[in-house]
Amino acid sequence: MTDNTKEILPGWTLKVDEFSAGAYRITLTDQDGRKAEIVDDFNDLTLDKCTDYAFEIEKQTKRAWNK
């Protein structure tokens, strides 16, 4: 099991957890505890999709980042 955590977007923390061979849980969590999460293989496309989900959450909370 791999467990990496780092800040990838302002105010958001990225956590990547390989829970099975080739199966990853990619989670972005903001300072208020909201999450954007995908379970898939870990590649740039999957990370971009999870980042897009985080932008959607920001738009809904009126803290848009001009995306």
C-alpha positions in Angstrom: 0.0 0.0 0.0 1.3 3.4 -1.0 0.3 6.5 0.8 1.4 10.0 -0.4 0.1 13.3 0.8 1.0 16.8 -0.6 -0.5 20.1 -1.3 -1.3 20.4 -5.0 -3.7 23.3 -5.1 -3.9 26.3 -2.8 -5.8 25.1 0.3 -6.1 21.6 -1.0 -4.2 18.4 0.0 -3.7 15.5 -2.4 -3.6 12.0 -1.0 -2.9 9.0 -3.3 -3.5 5.6 -1.8 -2.8 2.4 -3.7 -5.2 0.0 -2.0 -4.8 -2.9 -4.6 -2.4 -3.6 -7.4 -2.9 -0.8 -9.9 -6.0 0.5 -8.1 -5.7 4.0 -6.6 -7.9 6.3 -4.5 -7.0 9.9 -5.4 -8.4 12.4 -2.9 -8.2 16.1 -2.8 -9.3 17.6 0.5 -9.7 21.3 1.2 -9.2 23.1 4.5 -12.9 22.8 5.4 -12.9 19.0 4.9 -14.6 18.9 1.5 -13.4 16.1 -0.8 -13.0 15.5 -4.5 -12.2 11.8 -4.9 -11.7 9.3 -7.8 -10.9 5.6 -7.6 -9.0 4.6 -10.8 -5.5 4.1 -12.1 -3.2 6.9 -11.3 -2.2 9.0 -14.3 -2.2 12.7 -15.4 -5.7 12.4 -16.9 -7.2 11.0 -13.6 -5.4 13.7 -11.6 -6.7 16.4 -13.9 -10.3 15.1 -13.5 -10.0 15.1 -9.7 -8.6 18.7 -9.9 -11.6 19.6 -12.1 -13.9 18.2 -9.3 -12.1 20.4 -6.8 -12.6 23.5 -9.0 -16.3 22.6 -9.2 -16.5 22.5 -5.4 -14.8 25.9 -5.3 -17.3 27.4 -7.7 -20.2 26.1 -5.6 -18.8 27.7 -2.5 -18.1 31.0 -4.4 -14.3 30.8 -4.1 -13.7 30.5 -7.8 -10.1 30.3 -9.1 -10.8 31.7 -12.6 -10.7 28.4 -14.3 
